[in-house]
Amino acid sequence: MIIKNIAGERFFVAPGSSLEGLDLRGADLTEANLTEANLIDVNLHSANLTKAELGGAFFQCANLAKANLTGANLMWANLRDANLTETNLTEANLTKAHLIGARLMKSNLTGANLTGAYLARANLTGAIMPDGRTWEEYQADPLAGICEDQEARDRALSAWNSHSWFECPMHAAYGWESVGDAPETKRFLVGMFITLFDAELLKEAK
């Protein structure tokens, strides 16, 4: 696949391509297959990566600010310390993605799958979370939609400082030992909670 950046420069991209450090601002990569590609320190500001296949790709320190990643597959992608400010990640698959230290300020994560993602030190200020709430609203009550009665909420709070499945808030509240144990209607929220809880990004709920 041949793409152009905003300066009109042309680049060939394919699975496993090495594009490290390139200026790909504004490039149209709609449905591009860049599985396991090297995109370390690439400038993809305002690029269109809608429905792109980016599984296992390396984006460390890349600039993806204001890029469109709607529906993109980023399973196992490495986005450590990447700039995702104001990035559209609606319905993106971020399962097991490495987002340690990523800047996700004001990003749109509506409907995104964060199950198993690594988010330690990530900055989510002003982001829209997968359930449609802002990060600040989510932080205020991360148990909303999961613990619907006070007794379950109290049990979850009693285990707030534990991060093993057999002692964590979800197990304390309902005895669940995995996301799959939760009712199907709650698995999306449970998976998101566990990801953010394990990243130690959540304040204790009330």
Sequence and secondary structure as in RCSB ss.txt:
>XXXX:A:sequence
MIIKNIAGERFFVAPGSSLEGLDLRGADLTEANLTEANLIDVNLHSANLTKAELGGAFFQCANLAKANLTGANLM
WANLRDANLTETNLTEANLTKAHLIGARLMKSNLTGANLTGAYLARANLTGAIMPDGRTWEEYQADPLAGICEDQ
EARDRALSAWNSHSWFECPMHAAYGWESVGDAPETKRFLVGMFITLFDAELLKEAK
>XXXX:A:secstr
 EEE TT  EEE  TT B TT B TT B TT B TT B TT B TT B TT B TT B TT B TT B TT B T
T B TT B TT B TT B TT B TT B TT B TT B TT B TT B TT B TTS BHHHHHH TTTTT  SH
HHHHHHHHTTT  STTTSHHHHHH  SSGGGS GGGHHHHHHHHHHHHTT      
